Amino acid sequence: MKKQIALLAVSMLSLSVSAQTASEIHRKAVMIDTHGDILYNQIQSGIDVGKLQSSGNFDLVRAKQGGLDVQVFSIWCDEKGGFDLANRQIDSLYSLIKRYPDKIALATNVLELENAVKQNKLAALIGVEGGHMIESDLVKLEALAKRGMIYLTLTWNNSTPWASSAAEESKGKMEKPGLNDFGKSVVKKLNDLGVLVDLSHVGEQTFYDAIRTSRKPILVSHSCVHAINPIPRNLKDDQIKAVGKNGGVISLNFYSGFLDSTYSKKQQGFLAKYKDELKALSDKYGRSKAIDTLISLHQVEADEIRPSIEKVVDHIDHIVKLIGVDHVGIGADFDGAESFPQGINSVADFPKVTAALLKRGYSAADIYKILGGNFVRLLKANKGK
């Protein structure tokens, strides 16, 4: 009995040391999320994400709790929106910074990022998710860059006149998939401006055209691995290898539907079970909010179909085995999806990712790279400072 008690004590001590180690690693890391859909929700609902929110995945309070040092705020709208709506979202970020200057600061390069982190503020960067927002106008592209855009995602789900998206290219909708001459001029202009070329959402032909055209390493801001979950939004192994050869970074998306190949079928079953309730909610709120509301009303059941956090590490492992640890980051897509891994509900839960990486055998040095170091290197390679 004494021996069993002693062994139990050693085991508990080991777990405690491990937890402290994960906590310490996370505290020392520069934690960077390269994609969060916060601003569109903010201007639609009028919420103040400077204060603790009871819904959504981000606010400045939970960001501090999760040790988040840098957030790339995604500027997003569907194909009906454009340049003006992009600027409204940037205005909303500027307003947030003005209201909370002691908590958040705009950063457009590595030096400003590092200064914000040293001052214990959240460094706020701007990424524009969808080339349709430049409205096929390089002058508007330059205007967004002047306002702080550090990356442009060449397409969202909709194609532009100059680039095909994964959603449409994979369905054979494009007569001439890929980048046309204007699309290549967009990539070259982004290189000239020091703005990262982001290849999440783009079609496979666009991906290869862009990576061949770019003189600088590219970003994939929020995607996962096709070999684990074969959907058009995820990268095939040859694409992953091309990113490695280019010197770029792939930031892992936390959306359950991208991580887990079984999630979509499980979700369909969940929604079918409550189809009458979903219809009533959709009539009242619209489908997207209706799904979120339905999940909140049946939270326990909805949680059961979410993948484990180990799925995130599975995707990271796959990329690391193909091209090395220098090419992986985190792009959670919080506030841009309805489901994330079990236990990952907001930016406050980022320390759990560090613990999962440590458990899988990643060293502190590797974890520092994954959580933020790789993105800092990439930003410096594009900005030059």
N, C-alpha and C positions, 0 to 999 in steps of 0.2 A: 504493500500500500504506500509506504514512504517513497519507494522508487517511482511508483506511478505519479504521486504528487510532485516529486522532483522533476519528472519528465514533463508533466503538465506545465509546471512553472517555467521550465526552459522554453517550451513551445510558446507560451504566452509572451515571454520576454522577446523571443525571436520575432513574433508578430508585431510587437510594440516597436522594436527597433526598425523593422521593415516599414511600418507606417510612418515613423519619424523620418526615415530616410526619404520616402516618397514626398512627404511634406516639405522637407528641407530642399530637395531637388526642385520641387515646383516653386518654392519661394525664390530660389536663386535664378531660375530660368526667366527669360523674357518671353512671356506667354503672348503669342500673336494668333488672332483669329482672322483669316484673310477674307472671310465673307459672312456678313450678317445683314439680313433684310429688315432693318430696324426703321429706317427713315420713312419708307412708304406707309408703313403701319402708323407711324407717328403723325404724319400729316392727314391721314384718313380719319383717325380716331381722336386726335387732339390730346393724346396722353402726354405726360411729361416723364420721359425715361430717366430724368435726373433723380427721380424719386422711386422708391420700391413699388413695384407693380404686382398685382395679384394674378395677372395673366401675362402671356407672352414669355419670351425666353431671355430678354435683355433689359437691364436698367443699370445705372451707375452703381447702385448699392450692391447688386448681385455680382457685377463685374469685379468690384473690389473683393468681395467674398471669395470669388473664384481665382483670384490672383491674375486676372486678365490685365495685361499691360498695354496691349495694342489691339484696337478693333478697326478693321477695314469696314466702313459703312457702305453697304451696297446701295447704289442709286438704281432703282428698278422701276420699270413700268412695262405693261404688255405692249403689243404692237399698235394700240390705239394712242399711246402716249408718245412724247418726243422730247425735244430740247427744252421746252418751257417747263415741263413737269420735272425733268432732271434738275433744272435750276431751282425749282421750288423745294426739292428735297435737300439740295445743298444749302439753301437758305435756312431750312429747319435745323440742319446740323450746326451752322454758324450761330443760330439763335440758342441752341442747347449749350454751346461752348460759352456764349456770352452770359448765360444765366448761371453757369457753374464753372467759372474760370479757375477755381481752386481744385477742381476735380478732373477736368478734361481740357486738352489742348490740341489744336489742329497740327498735323505733321504732314509735310509733303516730301520729305527726304529723310535719310538715315540720321543726320545730325539733329533735326527737329524731333524725330522719334526718340532718340537717346536722351535729349534734354528733357522731354516730357516725362520719360520713365524715371530719370534722376530726381525730378521734382515730385515724384509720387503721384503723377497725374496719368489718366488714361490717354494714350496717344491716339487721336482720331484721324484715320486716313480715309480717302474717298476712292471707291472703285465703281465704275459705271458699267452696269450689267446689261449690255445690249447695244450693238452698233447702230440700231435704228434711231437712237437718241441723238446722233450727230446729223441725222437727216441728210446723209450723203453730201456733207459739206465740211471740207477740211477747216474752214474758218470756225465753224461751231466746235469741231474737235479741239482746236487750239484754245477756244474760249473755255471749254471744260477743263483743259489742262491748266490754264491760268487760275482757275478757281480751286485747284488742288487735286484733280483726278490723277491717281497714281497707277491705275490700270483701266483698260477698256476691254470688256468681254466682247469679242467681235460679233457674236450673235447671242440672242436669248433663244427661246424655242422657235420663234419666227425667224425666217431668213430675211436678209436685206437684199436690195438690188445688186449688192456686190459680194455677198458671202452667204453660203448655205449653212443652215443649222443642222444639228444632229437629228432633231425631231422630224424635219422635213426631208433631209437628204436620205435618211434611212428608210423612208416610205416611198422613195423614188419619185418625189414630187418635183425635183429640180432637173430641168433639161440639161443645164450645164453646171453641175455641182462644183464647189470650190470657190476660190477667189478670182474675180475678174481683175482687169488692170487697175480699176479704181480701188478695189479691195487691197491689192498689193501696195498701192500708194498710201493707203491708210496705215498699213503695217510699217512702212518706211517712215511716215510722218511720226508715228508713235515712237519709233526708235530715235528719231531726231530730237523729239521732245523729252526723251527719258521716261516715257510712260510705258509701263509693262503691257505687253501683248498677252491677253488672257484667253486661253483656248478651251475653257469650260463651255459647254453647250454647243460648240461648233461641230459641223459634220466632219466626217473622216477626211474627205478631200480638202475641205477648208483647213483642217488641222495641218495636213502635210504641206499645202501651199503656203500657209502662214509660217510654219517652222523653217521652210526653205528660204522664205523671203526675209525673215527677221535676221538682223545682224547681231542681235543681243539675245540673251537667254530669256525664255518665256515662262509664264505662270499658267498653271491650271488651278484656278482658285477654289473650286468646290466640286470635285468629282471623285469617283471610286474606280474599282478594278473590274473590268469586263469578264475576266476569267473566273471570278467569284460570283458575279451577278451579271449575266449577259444582256444588258439593256443598252440602248443607243447612247445614253448619257455617260456611260462608263468607258474607260480607256482600255483598248486592247493591248496585249503585251508588246506588239511592235510599236505602238504609239508611246507606251511607257519608255521603251528603249530609246526612241527618238528624243524624248524629253531629256533623258540622261545624257545623250550625246550632245544635245544643245546646251546643257548646263542648267536647265530649268528646274522648277519645283512643282510638284503635284500636291495640292492641299486636300486632305481627306474630308469628304462630305459626311455628315453624321445622320443624314436622312435614312430612316429604316428601309425605305423602298429602294435605295441605292446600295445599301450594305447587304441586305438579306434577300436572296432569290425567292424565299418562301413567303415574304411579307405581303406582297401584292395579293396573292390568293387568300391569305388569312384576312387581310383587310376587306376584301370583297365579301367574304363570308360574314364578317362583323357588320358591314353596312347592310347586307341583305337581311340579316336578322332583325334589324331595326329600320327597315325601309319605309314604313309608314311614318315613324317618328322623324326620319331623315327628310322625307318629303315635306312635312309640316315645317320643320326648321328651315329647309331650303326656301320655301315660299316666304318665310319671314325674313331671313337673313342673307340669302344667297348660298350657293352650295359650299363654298370654301369655309365660311364662318359656321355653316350648319354642321360640317364634319367636325370642326374643332369643338363645337358645343356638344355634339353627340358623344364625342370621346370623353368630355368632362363629366357628362351625365352617367357614363358607364366606365369610369376610370379603371376599376380593377380588371374588368374584362379586356379593355383596350390595352392595358399594360401587359397582359399575358401574351399578346401577339408581337410585342416589340422584341427585337433581337438583343442578345447580350452585348455588353461593351467589348467583349472579346472579338466580336465581328469587326470592330474598328481596327483592332490590332492585327487581325487576319489580313486586312487590306494593306495596312502599313507593311507587314511582313512580306507580302507578295512584291510590293514595289522595291523594298530594300534588297530582297534577294535578286531582283532583276538588275537594278541600277545603283544600289548603294544608299546609305542613310543620308547622304548629302542632298537628296532630291525629294524629300518628303516634308509636308507641313500640315497644318490644321486649318480647314475652311468649313466650319460646322454647319453653315446654312441655317442658323437659328433665326426664328421668326419668318422663315421661308418654307417651312414644311410642318406637317401636323404630327409627326412621330419621330422620335429619336430613341437610341438604345435605352434599355432599362436602367434607371438611376441617373440618366442624363436628361435633365429637364430644363436646364438653363445654363448660362455662363458661370453660375456659381459652382457647377459640377465639373469644371475642367480639371481640378486636382485628381479626380477619379481616373482620368485618362493617363496621367503621370503614373499613378499606382499600377494601372493595368500594363503599361509599358515596362515598368520595373519588374513586375511579376513575370513578364514574358522573357526577361533576361537582357533587356536593353540597359546599357551603361548610362551613367549620369551624363557623360559627354554626348552620347547619342541622343538622349532625351532633350538636352539643351538645343541641339540642332533641329529636332523635329518640332518642338514647341515654338521655336521662333528664329533660331540662329540661321537656318537655311533661307528664310524669307528675307532677313536683313541682308544677307550676302547677295541675294537676287536683286533687291532694291538698289543696293550700292552699285551692282554691275550695270544697271540701267540708268541710274541717276548720276553716277560718277562721284557721289559724296554721301 
